[in-house]
Amino acid sequence: MTQPRAKIIGTGMYVPDLVVTNDDLAKRMDTTDEWIRQRTGIEERRYIEPGQQPSDLASAATKQALEAAQLGPEDIDCIVLTTLSSQADFPGTSFFLQDQLGLSDTPCFDVRAQCSGFLFGLAVANGFIRSGMYRRVLVVGCEVHSTGIDISDAGRDVAVIFGDGAGAVLLEATEDENDDSGLLEIRLHAQGKFAKKLWIEAPGSGFTPARMSHQLIDERRHFPYMEGRFVFKHAVKRMPEVLLETLNAASLKLEDVDLFLFHQANLRINEFVMEQMGIPTERCSNNIQRYGNCSSASIPILLDEAARTGRLAPGQIVSMTSFGSGFSWASAVLRW
């Protein structure tokens, strides 16, 4: 019997309506539009407005993916949601999404692999489908950064990078020997020794006697911390490594890839990787200019935009590669 393959049958995305430009941030901290563009490539990003929740973003992206697949929420067998900005300390955001979709007992859980989360979640879904455990798995990357960043002079290096958004894909098992589309290979890596190079320290259960204190807040340890140059150096090394590892596993070469999708952390990182690997600009898609870094939502948003704008045609090869906190890095290759 042929082992089932996981095929993406629907994509979706959602970003909030509120556009926050570099000039908007310059009114709240010591920065400029030119400074942000030169260092990150970002021109604007989206923020949620009062009353919006992460699960609202995830639900909107999911409904688009379901519509593209011509299916309903009841057709989902399992939900895998990836995020570093959970709606609550517990339960995971996936549970709030499941409720918003009107589902009763569909299994759901969150994956925390930060900016590589979507590809880690994709690997989990791929395993479920290939094992025959589930036929249709929803994978959603969902992030709300705007409520947890330090929009002040002290936090400007990190705060200007992030935006809010969600992206979703619906995967389905296929045994059709005449259809060679679907996920081909996925590779995952992590290096916990560098966890503190990019992290949010508090609140955390490692603090005693309480997870949060006035001292931690006064020391601004509840805001993201990043050693930017250190992260840049490792990102431009690890992303090419895992991209080539994944292509080799699929018996593919760089020239076989029709579209490269890199995590949208910093446009300068992606440009460096592209130049290093000799990837032409026309074979790569970036949207960080408009959305900023949406962490685990970045790649599925890119994929949905490519699908909806006709950038992808059946049979084309897509490479997706990420690097993020943890450190974590991953790559996946699929035939559309």
KEKEBA-583779 format. One line per 4 residues: number of its first residue (from 1); their letters; for each residue x negated, y, z negated of C-alpha. Coordinates in Angstrom, 2 decimals. Example, Ala and Ser with C-alpha at 12.3 -4.5 7.8 and 13.67 -1.06 7.14 Angstrom:
% residues 2
1) as) -12.30 -4.50 -7.80 | -13.67 -1.06 -7.14
***
This chain:
% residues 336
1) mtqp) 0.00 0.00 0.00 | -1.32 3.47 0.94 | -2.14 5.66 -2.05 | -0.02 8.85 -1.96
5) raki) -1.70 12.16 -1.23 | -0.77 15.51 -2.73 | 0.47 18.01 -0.16 | 1.41 21.64 -0.77
9) igtg) 4.95 22.11 0.52 | 5.68 25.57 -0.87 | 3.84 28.64 -2.13 | 4.97 31.77 -3.95
13) myvp) 3.68 34.83 -5.72 | 4.86 37.77 -7.79 | 3.22 40.97 -9.00 | 4.97 43.65 -11.08
17) dlvv) 6.23 46.80 -9.40 | 4.13 49.19 -11.49 | 1.03 50.20 -9.49 | -1.89 51.51 -11.57
21) tndd) -4.56 53.25 -9.51 | -8.15 53.96 -10.45 | -7.20 57.61 -10.79 | -4.49 56.63 -13.27
25) lakr) -7.10 54.89 -15.43 | -9.47 57.84 -15.09 | -6.89 59.92 -16.95 | -7.16 57.55 -19.94
29) mdtt) -10.90 56.81 -20.06 | -14.24 58.13 -18.85 | -14.34 56.62 -15.38 | -13.73 57.55 -11.75
33) dewi) -12.21 56.00 -8.67 | -15.65 55.97 -7.02 | -17.29 54.25 -10.02 | -14.69 51.46 -10.08
37) rqrt) -14.72 50.89 -6.31 | -18.51 50.73 -6.11 | -18.82 48.16 -8.90 | -15.73 46.02 -8.34
41) giee) -14.08 46.87 -5.01 | -10.80 47.44 -6.86 | -8.55 50.33 -5.83 | -5.39 49.51 -7.79
45) rryi) -3.74 46.79 -9.84 | -0.26 45.92 -11.16 | 0.93 46.09 -14.77 | 4.12 44.75 -16.32
49) epgq) 6.63 47.24 -17.71 | 8.40 47.10 -21.09 | 10.67 44.08 -21.28 | 8.78 41.94 -18.77
53) qpsd) 7.29 38.66 -19.98 | 4.69 36.34 -18.43 | 7.37 33.74 -17.81 | 9.31 36.31 -15.75
57) lasa) 6.35 36.58 -13.38 | 5.91 32.80 -13.29 | 9.62 32.26 -12.62 | 9.67 34.72 -9.71
61) atkq) 6.63 33.07 -8.10 | 8.11 29.62 -8.65 | 11.41 30.56 -7.01 | 9.52 31.72 -3.93
65) alea) 7.62 28.43 -3.78 | 10.84 26.45 -4.14 | 12.53 28.51 -1.43 | 9.60 27.89 0.91
69) aqlg) 9.92 24.16 0.22 | 13.73 24.31 0.56 | 14.11 22.68 -2.84 | 15.60 23.60 -6.21
73) pedi) 14.22 23.57 -9.78 | 15.86 20.19 -10.36 | 13.50 18.70 -7.78 | 10.43 19.44 -9.95
77) dciv) 9.12 16.39 -11.81 | 6.46 18.18 -13.87 | 5.24 21.74 -14.52 | 1.55 22.60 -15.00
81) lttl) 1.01 26.26 -15.90 | -2.46 27.78 -16.12 | -3.16 30.94 -18.09 | -5.56 32.70 -20.45
85) ssqa) -2.87 35.17 -21.55 | -0.17 33.00 -23.07 | 3.23 34.50 -23.81 | 3.00 33.23 -27.40
89) dfpg) 0.36 31.58 -29.55 | 2.51 28.48 -29.18 | 4.33 26.95 -27.42 | 2.74 27.42 -24.00
93) tsff) 4.14 29.76 -21.36 | 5.23 26.71 -19.36 | 7.99 26.03 -21.87 | 9.46 29.50 -21.42
97) lqdq) 9.23 29.01 -17.65 | 10.96 25.65 -17.85 | 13.83 27.24 -19.77 | 14.13 30.13 -17.27
101) lgls) 14.36 27.62 -14.43 | 17.36 26.04 -16.17 | 15.66 22.68 -16.69 | 16.50 20.48 -19.65
105) dtpc) 13.73 17.95 -20.26 | 11.27 18.28 -17.36 | 7.75 17.80 -18.81 | 5.62 20.94 -18.89
109) fdvr) 2.33 22.04 -20.40 | -0.34 24.74 -20.18 | -3.93 24.38 -19.00 | -6.53 26.78 -20.37
113) aqcs) -9.53 26.98 -18.07 | -9.40 30.76 -17.64 | -10.16 32.06 -14.14 | -10.72 28.49 -12.91
117) gflf) -7.41 27.43 -14.43 | -5.46 27.10 -11.19 | -7.95 24.66 -9.67 | -8.13 22.69 -12.92
121) glav) -4.31 22.56 -12.90 | -4.37 21.51 -9.25 | -6.69 18.64 -10.18 | -4.28 17.50 -12.89
125) angf) -1.34 17.63 -10.49 | -3.34 15.77 -7.86 | -4.06 13.00 -10.36 | -0.40 12.72 -11.33
129) irsg) 0.66 12.40 -7.70 | -2.08 10.02 -6.57 | -1.36 7.75 -9.53 | 2.33 7.66 -8.65
133) myrr) 3.37 9.11 -12.01 | 5.17 12.10 -10.45 | 6.28 12.87 -6.91 | 6.61 16.64 -7.11
137) vlvv) 4.47 18.81 -9.40 | 4.68 22.58 -9.77 | 1.37 24.37 -10.51 | 1.62 28.01 -11.58
141) gcev) -1.14 30.48 -12.39 | 0.27 33.31 -14.50 | -1.49 36.20 -16.20 | -0.55 39.36 -18.08
145) hstg) -3.76 41.20 -18.91 | -2.43 44.73 -19.25 | -1.15 44.26 -22.80 | -4.49 42.95 -24.08
149) idis) -7.19 45.18 -22.62 | -9.03 48.08 -24.21 | -8.00 51.10 -22.12 | -10.50 53.46 -23.69
153) dagr) -14.05 54.62 -23.10 | -15.29 51.71 -25.21 | -13.55 49.13 -23.06 | -13.77 50.68 -19.62
157) dvav) -16.27 48.20 -18.11 | -13.79 45.34 -18.60 | -10.41 47.07 -18.64 | -10.64 48.39 -15.08
161) ifgd) -11.01 44.88 -13.68 | -7.78 43.19 -14.69 | -4.23 43.12 -13.36 | -1.02 41.14 -13.89
165) gaga) 0.49 38.59 -11.54 | 1.56 35.01 -10.87 | 1.11 32.52 -8.05 | 2.72 29.12 -7.61
169) vlle) 2.43 26.03 -5.44 | 4.69 23.00 -5.23 | 2.92 19.74 -4.45 | 4.62 16.64 -3.13
173) ated) 3.46 13.06 -2.63 | 3.16 11.90 0.97 | 2.35 8.48 2.37 | 2.83 9.47 6.01
177) endd) -0.16 8.05 7.89 | 0.59 10.39 10.81 | 0.28 13.46 8.59 | -3.28 14.12 7.41
181) sgll) -2.48 17.36 5.55 | -2.93 17.70 1.82 | -5.60 17.96 -0.85 | -8.84 16.34 0.24
185) eirl) -11.25 16.84 -2.66 | -11.49 18.76 -5.94 | -14.53 19.21 -8.18 | -14.58 20.71 -11.68
189) haqg) -17.42 21.89 -13.93 | -17.89 23.66 -17.26 | -20.70 24.95 -19.48 | -19.54 25.74 -22.99
193) kfak) -22.93 27.03 -24.15 | -22.03 30.33 -22.48 | -18.52 30.59 -23.92 | -19.33 33.79 -25.81
197) klwi) -20.63 35.60 -22.72 | -17.04 36.23 -21.62 | -14.32 35.79 -24.20 | -11.71 37.21 -26.55
201) eapg) -12.77 36.32 -30.05 | -9.72 37.18 -32.11 | -7.20 36.25 -33.25 | -8.50 32.74 -33.73
205) sgft) -7.91 29.82 -36.07 | -11.64 29.76 -36.81 | -11.28 32.90 -38.91 | -10.40 32.37 -42.59
209) parm) -8.33 32.95 -44.55 | -6.34 34.59 -41.72 | -6.66 34.51 -37.94 | -6.54 38.29 -37.70
213) shql) -7.63 41.07 -40.03 | -7.83 44.85 -40.07 | -11.63 44.50 -39.89 | -11.44 42.46 -36.67
217) ider) -9.12 45.06 -35.16 | -11.33 47.95 -36.28 | -14.31 46.18 -34.68 | -12.25 45.77 -31.46
221) rhfp) -12.90 42.03 -31.42 | -9.36 41.35 -30.18 | -10.31 42.82 -26.79 | -12.17 41.06 -23.96
225) ymeg) -15.96 41.03 -24.19 | -18.15 40.41 -21.15 | -21.85 40.44 -20.38 | -21.27 41.53 -16.81
229) rfvf) -24.72 41.00 -15.31 | -25.05 37.58 -16.91 | -21.65 36.52 -15.58 | -22.48 37.86 -12.10
233) khav) -25.76 35.91 -11.99 | -24.09 32.62 -12.87 | -21.05 33.16 -10.64 | -23.11 33.68 -7.48
237) krmp) -25.08 30.52 -8.28 | -22.30 28.18 -9.33 | -19.68 29.02 -6.70 | -21.84 28.06 -3.70
241) evll) -22.97 24.90 -5.51 | -19.49 23.58 -6.21 | -18.13 24.70 -2.84 | -20.77 22.66 -1.00
245) etln) -20.36 19.74 -3.41 | -16.64 19.60 -2.64 | -17.09 19.91 1.12 | -19.71 17.16 1.06
249) aasl) -17.32 14.90 -0.84 | -14.75 15.50 1.91 | -17.36 14.91 4.66 | -16.96 18.50 5.84
253) kled) -19.36 21.32 6.65 | -19.10 25.06 6.16 | -18.29 25.56 9.83 | -15.29 23.21 9.50
257) vdlf) -13.55 25.58 7.09 | -11.02 27.97 8.62 | -10.31 30.02 5.50 | -12.32 30.58 2.31
261) lfhq) -10.44 31.74 -0.79 | -12.62 32.86 -3.69 | -11.44 33.84 -7.14 | -10.85 37.59 -7.21
265) anlr) -13.06 38.62 -10.15 | -15.23 41.15 -8.39 | -15.44 41.90 -4.69 | -19.21 42.31 -4.99
269) inef) -19.54 38.72 -6.25 | -17.57 37.40 -3.28 | -19.51 39.52 -0.80 | -22.78 38.26 -2.27
273) vmeq) -21.65 34.62 -2.01 | -20.41 35.09 1.55 | -23.68 36.66 2.64 | -25.72 34.03 0.82
277) mgip) -23.81 31.21 2.56 | -23.47 32.88 5.95 | -19.67 32.97 5.81 | -18.19 35.48 8.33
281) terc) -15.88 38.11 6.88 | -13.03 37.06 9.17 | -12.98 33.58 7.59 | -12.50 34.91 4.07
285) snni) -9.53 36.63 2.43 | -9.70 39.11 -0.48 | -6.93 41.06 -2.20 | -8.71 42.26 -5.34
289) qryg) -8.55 45.75 -3.84 | -4.77 45.75 -4.42 | -4.26 43.47 -7.43 | -7.47 43.46 -9.46
293) ncss) -8.53 40.28 -11.24 | -5.42 38.21 -11.99 | -7.53 35.33 -13.35 | -5.83 31.97 -12.80
297) asip) -3.19 33.61 -10.58 | -5.73 34.98 -8.10 | -6.20 31.96 -5.84 | -2.52 30.93 -5.58
301) illd) -1.62 34.56 -4.78 | -4.24 34.56 -2.02 | -2.93 31.25 -0.70 | 0.66 32.47 -0.61
305) eaar) -0.31 35.67 1.20 | -2.23 33.63 3.77 | 0.73 31.29 4.28 | 3.31 34.08 4.60
309) tgrl) 1.27 36.28 6.94 | 0.57 33.49 9.41 | -3.11 33.33 8.50 | -2.81 29.56 8.19
313) apgq) -1.79 27.07 10.86 | -1.09 23.33 10.44 | -4.27 21.30 10.42 | -6.55 24.12 9.30
317) ivsm) -9.06 23.57 6.50 | -8.87 25.78 3.40 | -11.59 26.03 0.75 | -10.73 27.46 -2.70
321) tsfg) -13.48 28.24 -5.21 | -13.48 29.85 -8.66 | -15.73 30.85 -11.54 | -14.66 32.10 -14.95
325) sgfs) -14.94 32.17 -18.70 | -16.03 29.00 -20.41 | -18.07 29.02 -18.28 | -15.86 27.10 -15.85
329) wasa) -16.18 26.69 -12.10 | -14.35 24.59 -9.56 | -13.60 24.11 -5.88 | -10.90 22.38 -3.85
333) vlrw) -10.54 21.74 -0.15 | -7.30 20.95 1.63 | -5.94 20.48 5.11 | -2.93 22.75 5.64
***
